[in-house]
Amino acid sequence: MCVWISLNGSNVPKKNFHNDTRKEDLKNQLFCLPRRFCDSVRAITPGLPLFLYNYTTRRLHGIFEAASFGGSNIDPTTWKDFKCKGESMFPAQVRIRPRKICELLEEHAFRPILPHY
């Protein structure tokens, strides 16, 4: 499972992933969260640094950056919600792009600067 982390100083949005969903999010260059995070995601502005934390491997991936403003259903075809036609199961979305691909960080290396994790 993974979560993505923003450094905008607001509530940190989280989403649990399996490794295959992480690959799809990276392939689509879109980070997505459940509807309850729409307000937090709307606060994201282009250029904001974002990281992806894999709970399974306990490693931090990045550096990514927001390539768009955060919004709702930027791509409603990603993670289709079969109960609500035309919507994503994770409608709180932001487009991303790699800023710098660094070596994966083990949890002990970044825990001191992110104590809330």
C-alpha positions in Angstrom: 0.0 0.0 0.0 1.1 3.6 -0.7 0.1 7.1 0.3 1.1 10.3 -1.3 2.3 13.2 0.7 2.1 16.9 -0.1 4.3 19.5 1.5 1.8 22.4 1.4 1.4 22.6 5.2 -2.3 21.6 5.2 -3.8 18.3 6.2 -1.7 15.6 4.4 -4.0 13.7 2.0 -3.5 9.9 2.1 -4.6 7.1 -0.1 -3.9 3.4 0.4 -2.7 1.6 -2.6 -1.5 -1.8 -3.6 1.8 -1.9 -5.7 -0.2 -2.3 -9.0 -2.3 0.8 -8.3 0.9 2.8 -7.7 2.1 1.8 -11.1 -1.2 2.8 -12.7 -1.2 6.2 -11.0 2.4 6.8 -12.2 1.6 5.7 -15.7 -1.4 8.0 -15.8 0.6 10.8 -14.1 -2.4 11.4 -11.8 -2.6 11.0 -8.0 -6.2 10.3 -6.9 -7.9 10.2 -3.5 -11.4 9.5 -2.2 -14.1 12.2 -2.3 -13.6 13.2 1.4 -10.2 14.7 0.4 -11.5 17.0 -2.3 -11.0 20.2 -0.2 -7.4 19.3 0.7 -6.6 18.4 -2.9 -8.2 21.6 -4.2 -5.5 23.5 -2.2 -2.8 21.9 -4.3 -1.2 24.3 -6.8 1.1 23.6 -9.8 4.7 23.1 -8.8 3.9 21.8 -5.3 6.3 19.0 -4.4 4.6 15.6 -3.9 6.0 12.2 -2.7 4.6 8.7 -2.8 5.1 6.6 0.3 4.8 2.8 -0.1 3.5 1.3 3.2 4.4 -2.2 2.0 8.0 -1.5 1.4 8.2 1.5 3.8 10.0 3.6 1.2 9.4 7.1 -0.1 9.3 7.7 -3.9 9.8 11.0 -5.5 10.3 13.8 -6.1 7.1 14.6 -8.0 5.3 17.9 -8.5 1.8 18.9 -9.1 1.3 19.6 -12.8 -2.2 21.0 -12.4 -4.4 22.5 -9.7 -6.0 19.9 -7.6 -9.6 19.3 -8.5 -12.5 16.8 -8.8 -12.7 14.1 -11.5 -9.9 15.6 -13.6 -9.9 12.2 -15.4 -13.2 10.4 -14.5 -12.0 7.3 -16.4 -9.3 6.6 -13.9 -10.5 4.2 -11.3 -14.0 4.1 -12.6 -16.8 4.0 -10.1 -19.3 1.5 -11.4 -21.9 2.7 -9.0 -21.7 6.3 -10.2 -21.4 6.4 -14.0 -18.9 9.0 -15.3 -17.1 9.4 -12.0 -13.9 8.0 -10.5 -13.9 6.0 -7.3 -11.1 8.5 -6.3 -12.4 11.9 -7.6 -10.0 14.1 -5.7 -7.2 14.3 -8.2 -4.1 16.2 -9.3 -2.0 15.7 -12.3 1.7 15.0 -11.5 5.0 14.9 -13.2 8.4 13.7 -12.0 10.5 16.6 -10.8 13.5 14.5 -9.9 13.7 10.7 -9.5 15.8 10.0 -6.5 16.9 6.8 -4.8 14.1 5.4 -2.7 14.3 6.6 0.9 13.9 4.1 3.7 11.5 5.2 6.5 14.2 5.9 9.1 15.8 8.4 6.8 12.8 10.8 6.5 10.8 10.0 9.7 12.6 12.9 11.7 11.3 15.5 9.2 7.8 14.0 8.9 7.1 13.1 12.6 3.3 12.8 11.9 3.9 9.6 9.9 
